[in-house]
Amino acid sequence: MTFEIGDLIRVIHPNSLKKMNIVGIIINRKYPNNNWFCIWVPDICKEICFDKSQMEKIL
């Protein structure tokens, strides 16, 4: 799955984070590795970075 800046995502891995129902917006890529993205999580007012394998896009 491809992710773009501005996409709404849900964290799905590991299960402990999936149970927390973390939802956020992709704000930028974490260079130099294109597999990592910085996510703004409004519920906690923080920016957290996740690997693309940990996320799913909310359509």
Residue pairs with C-beta under 8 A, 6 or more apart in sequence:
1 52
1 56
1 57
3 9
3 26
3 37
3 52
3 55
3 57
4 26
5 26
5 27
5 28
5 29
6 25
6 26
7 25
7 26
7 57
7 58
8 23
8 24
8 25
8 57
8 58
9 23
9 24
9 25
9 26
9 37
9 39
9 50
9 55
9 56
9 57
9 58
10 18
10 21
10 22
10 23
10 55
10 56
10 58
11 17
11 18
11 20
11 22
11 23
11 24
11 39
11 50
11 54
11 55
12 18
12 54
12 55
12 56
13 53
13 54
14 54
17 54
22 41
22 43
22 48
23 41
23 43
23 58
24 39
24 40
24 41
24 42
24 48
25 39
25 40
25 42
26 37
26 38
26 39
27 38
27 39
27 40
27 47
28 37
28 38
29 36
29 37
29 38
30 36
30 37
30 38
30 49
35 51
35 52
35 53
36 49
36 50
36 51
36 52
37 49
37 50
37 52
37 55
38 47
38 48
38 49
39 47
39 48
39 49
39 50
39 55
40 46
40 47
41 47
41 48
